[in-house]
Amino acid sequence: MDRPTLRRLFPRRVAIICAVVLVAQGIGLAMLVRDVREPRPHEAPVAVVAPAIVGQALADEVDALEGRPLDVTATDDRGAAIEDVRHGVTVAAAVIDLAGTQDQLVLNGATDGRLSQAVLDQVRAIEDARGRTVTVRRVSVSSVEDDVVRRLAVGFGALGFVVALGLSLRFGPVARTLRLGTRRLLAVAVISLLAGYAAAVLLPGVSSLDQAAQLRLAGALALTAAVAATVTLALEGVAGFGGLGLSGVFYLVVATPQLLGTDPHLLPAPWPTLGTWLPPGAATEALAAIAMYAGTGVRLPLLVLAVWLLAGVLTLLVSRRERAREQTAPDAGLDEPLLLHAPLSPVVRHGRLVRWRWRVAVVVLPAAVTAFALVSFVPRDAVADAAPVASRASQTQCVSTGSVRSVADLNRIARTVRGGPEFEGGDVGADTELQDGRRLMVFGDTLRSPSFDGQRFVRNSMLVIGGECIQAIVPEDHGALIPDRPGASPSGPVGYWPMSAITLNHPGYDLVVVTAQRVRSTDSDDAFGFENLGPAVAVFVVPRGETPQLIDVRDLGPDAADITRPVWGAATALDGDWLYLYGTANPDQPYVFGFSLRVARVHPDDVLRASAWEYWSGTDWVDDPARSAELVPAEGGTSQTLSVFGADGRWYALSKRNEFLGSDVVVWSAPDPWGPFDTGRTVAVLPTDAAEGRLRYMPLAHPGLLPEPGTVVVSYSRNRTDVGQIVEDPTRYRPRFLRVDLP
């Protein structure tokens, strides 16, 4: 009988390969020790629980962090998110309490303690940066600890190698016949099953499991050992005793996370991904799913182990057949692959070795790759659907307004209240009311005082009005509240002009949806030197009595300076379960100065998902914006930005006909938010004095401000073509108010 010598276990080529791998492994381990000592998560799966409209914003923000420490999925289902943590689908769930400033992080008590702590530290850093705190809750479905599972995976992998080693020492590296090979595999199966059952029943760390779980664990342990033994025997089938050396080094390398006693998510790439597809990692996942997570997620790792087992068996069968074929050839002498026996010369011998091993690879590798590809399509246990951390903004000191009981009081404030340096003047002035009684007003191009510590001119701003007090909302960088987006052209960044605002009430907090148009300057010396690139949606969260915080901005569609394309969100209206977003477009035809009006709708929680929008075609709601119907034609039509609102069972669109060049403030009325609208009725006159350079434009309705039956308060923007006049007296660049009768 052949006996393994050191030279036969590690022939020259095998020894060189093993030495290179071990050196690389040593360097890798030295680098990984630093990560283990100072653990930082890498793509650790975490769920964030918050309302749908809020949720994805946080997920996107956290996913963009350098190094991607967390892989965040957002959901609005708190119960499902916590169950995902209990069953190991996610490492943690952050439950966001938008009504306050304290959130909760749910962790699995059985998960690797260092991974849990690293995730907690990362979440705390995110929360601290936004003035929030976090409490910790631990849940689990089992008392089995992560370290026990990892030791079992390593131990049974080693057991499989030892079994293969014992069979090789006793009977030689290669089974001479199919019958002997079958006996070897049966021996592997029997030993693996007995050892798996004994460990599942007798070991203290897992003895607390119920009988069914113990049997499942015994099967997974047996499969772990069987895979290690079969892969080792397969490598021997191809490389003789040298296969033992290759197998040992292979397991040493791929079992790095288990040998270090740490979770792969605490190690840098590629370990989190590799672990799923290699035997030690798949074994650890399968054992953890059974022992710690009540079987959740066990399907994929068991299939991966099964593919490795089948690949090993297939390698044994094909290699035995091909060796037998070469041995029957003239002057064969291939009684062991790595030994050179007469009468073959070394060159002939090497050629035969290469040839039959190549045939083994041609059969086995495509089959294994196909099997792994099929397994990759097996669905994982899903994480619950649909979470954010807001930017830090602050409110300035109160500027007293005095009592506000009439339109005259509103105009008094606009004319005489100096305000703070954060806001001297601005246009637009769309507003929305919060559940705590305060009112938000959003403005477009905003002028600040020369004494302001920050940008003096910004594309947008916000005021909070309540309790005879006005306060400006200032972001942390003292720039625009909806920050500019860096532009790719020499024209500079892309800014956001607000068009409308709507409040979505929730217990303890509000979500404020602000629609905006993306704009870019084309001539800084021209009041009309800008181009509109398309719409956008910004979302703010406002806890009762607290400062509004921006949580997300989404551009709708690509940048395109095309006025014929509807700018959705030029007006918004909330009615029941639907948020209506109106779009305006100009046909770019001679002597047509107005804008046509169209409408889309979406459930409020889905406003950031343009794919969820529906468009009124004139007869029904469709998913193609190109089929949207005109509610008001462009000829004699609305301004680019307008108001649409309901009152006393009717719906009204209020705007200045024909934009800047028009004079008439017109109200179009309809029975429903989608029309049909009448031809409109003039309710006020706001001429623009081009000769004097005085502009009056963008009338907007404020139906919740100082309401009186049959009327509505209207604001309109004021500006000068000579920017110097505005700088000299910023009150010239503030809205004025009037009250109009509704048709």
C-alpha positions, 0 to 999 in steps of 0.5 A, a space after each residue: 500500500 502507498 504511504 504518504 511521505 512529506 514529499 508526496 503530500 506536498 510535491 514541488 508544485 503543490 508546495 509552491 502553491 501552498 506557500 504562496 497562498 499561506 504567505 498571502 493569507 498571513 499578510 491578509 490576517 495581519 491586516 484583518 487583525 486591525 479591523 477585528 481589534 477596532 471593528 467597523 461594520 461593512 454593509 451590515 444589513 439594517 432596517 429603518 422603521 419610519 413612514 414610507 415617505 420618510 423612510 427611503 430618504 434615510 436609507 439612501 443617505 446612510 447607504 452613501 456613507 464612506 465605506 458603506 458601513 450599513 446596508 439599509 432597507 426602509 420599512 414602515 412596518 415596525 412589527 415585521 422589522 423587529 421580527 426580521 431582527 429576531 430571525 437574523 434577516 437583519 442585524 438591527 432595526 432603527 425605529 425612528 420616532 419623528 414625534 420626538 428626538 429619541 429613537 430605538 435600536 433593536 438588536 439580536 441578543 444572540 448575534 456577535 457582540 462586536 458586530 452589535 456594538 459596531 452597528 450601535 456605535 455607527 447609529 449613535 454617530 449618525 443620531 448624534 450628528 442630528 441632535 437625536 439619541 437612541 435607546 437599545 432593545 435586544 430580542 432573540 428566539 434562541 439562547 444559543 450564542 454566535 460563538 458556539 455556532 462558529 466553533 461548531 462550523 470550524 470543528 465539523 469542517 476540521 472533522 471532515 478533513 480528518 475523516 478524509 485524512 484517515 481514509 487516505 492513510 488507511 486505503 490510499 489517496 484514490 479509490 481503485 474502483 467505483 465500489 471502493 469509492 462508494 464505500 468511502 463516501 458511505 463511511 464519510 456519511 455514517 461518521 458525519 451523521 453520528 458525530 452531528 447527532 451526538 454534538 446536537 444532543 450532548 453539547 451544552 451550548 445547543 442542548 437547549 434546542 427542542 428535539 426538532 431543531 436538534 435533528 435539523 442541527 444534526 443534519 446540518 453538522 453532518 452536511 458540513 463534515 461531509 462537504 469538507 471530507 468530500 472536497 478533500 477526497 475530490 482534490 486527492 482524486 485529481 492531485 493524489 496525496 497532494 490534494 490533502 495539502 491543497 484541501 488544508 490550505 483551502 480551508 485555512 484560507 476560506 475559513 478566515 472569519 471563523 478562525 478569527 472568531 468574528 462576523 464577516 460583516 466586521 471584515 472588509 470586502 470580499 469576505 461578507 460576499 465570499 462567506 455565503 458561497 464557500 463551505 465554512 461561511 455557508 456552514 456557519 450561516 446554515 447552523 446559525 439559521 437553525 440554532 439561533 434564528 428558528 430556521 429563517 434563512 437556512 435554505 440558501 446556505 444548505 443549497 450552497 453546501 449541497 452544491 459543494 457536496 455534489 461537485 465533490 462527488 462528481 469530481 471523484 466519479 469523473 476523475 476515476 473514469 478519466 484516470 482509468 481511461 488513461 491507464 488503459 492506453 498503451 504505456 499508461 502507468 498512471 497508477 497515481 497521478 503525481 508519481 512518474 513511473 517508467 516506461 513513460 518519459 516525464 514529457 509524456 507523463 506530464 502531457 497525460 496528466 494535463 490531458 485527463 485533468 483538463 477533461 475532469 475540469 471540462 465536465 465538473 466546472 460547468 456543472 458546478 458553475 451552473 448549479 451555483 448560478 441556479 442557487 443564486 436565484 433562490 430568494 432569500 428571506 425578505 426584509 420588510 419593505 419601504 427611513 431618515 435622518 434630517 439635516 440640522 436646521 435651526 430657527 432664528 430668534 422671533 421677530 414680532 409681527 403684532 396681531 394679524 387679523 386682516 389683509 391690511 396687517 399682512 401688508 403692514 408686516 411686509 412693508 415695515 417689519 425689518 426682520 433679521 439678517 436671515 431674510 430681507 426679501 423673497 418671492 413666491 411665498 407659498 404656504 401651508 399650515 401645521 397641526 400645531 397651528 403654525 404656518 410655513 411659508 416657502 420663498 424663491 430667490 431670497 435676499 439676506 442682509 450683508 451682516 448675515 454670516 453665510 450666503 447672502 443670496 440663496 435660491 430658497 428659504 422658509 419662514 415659520 409664522 405663529 404666535 405673533 412671531 416670524 422666524 427664519 429657518 436656517 440650515 447648518 451651512 447657512 445656505 439655501 434650505 433646499 441645497 443647491 445641486 452641483 452643476 456639470 455646466 459652466 453656468 454653475 450649480 442648479 438651485 430649487 425654486 419652491 412652487 407649492 407646499 402641502 402638509 401631511 399630518 401624522 400623530 405628533 409630527 407633520 411631513 411637509 411636501 414642497 414641490 420646486 422647479 430646478 433652475 440654472 442661471 444663464 445671465 446673472 445681470 438679467 432678471 430673466 436670465 435663467 432656465 428651468 430644468 424640470 421639477 423636484 420634490 423636497 420633504 421636511 419633517 416637523 415635530 410639533 413645536 419643533 424646527 422643520 428638517 429637510 429629509 430628502 430632495 428628489 429630482 423628477 426626470 433628467 435636466 432639460 431646458 424644455 418649457 414644453 415639458 410639464 413642470 409637475 408640482 406647479 400647484 398641489 392639493 390634498 383631497 382624501 387619499 390622493 395628492 394632486 400635482 398640477 403640471 404647467 407647460 408652454 408650447 413655445 409658439 409665437 404670441 402664446 405667453 400662458 401655460 397649459 394645465 394638467 394634473 397627476 395624482 399619487 398616494 401621499 406616501 408615494 410622492 417620491 416614487 414617480 413610477 406610482 404617479 397617475 395622470 388624468 387623460 381626460 377620461 381616466 387615470 393612466 401611467 403615461 404622462 405623455 397622455 395627460 390632458 389639458 385642463 386649461 389651454 396655454 393660449 390665455 392660460 395660467 402662469 407657470 406657478 399657480 394655486 389649486 384648492 377646494 372650497 364649498 364643494 368646488 375646485 378653483 385654479 387661481 393664477 395670472 393669465 399669460 404670466 408676466 405680460 398679463 394683467 388679469 388675476 383669473 379663477 378657473 372653477 371645476 367640480 373636481 380636482 381634475 376638472 373640467 375647468 371653465 374658461 375663467 373669471 377675472 377677480 383682480 388686476 395686477 399689471 406689470 409696469 415694464 417702463 418703470 421696471 416694476 414686476 408683479 407676478 405669481 399670485 397664489 391663493 392662501 385658503 387657510 389664511 384669514 378665511 372668510 366665506 366666498 373669498 380667498 386671500 391672495 399674495 403676489 410677488 413683487 420685483 424690479 428689473 433693476 437689482 440695485 433698487 432691491 438691494 437699496 430697499 429689500 421690502 420692494 422684494 416682498 409679497 403683497 396681499 389682497 382678498 378676492 371673491 370666488 366665482 
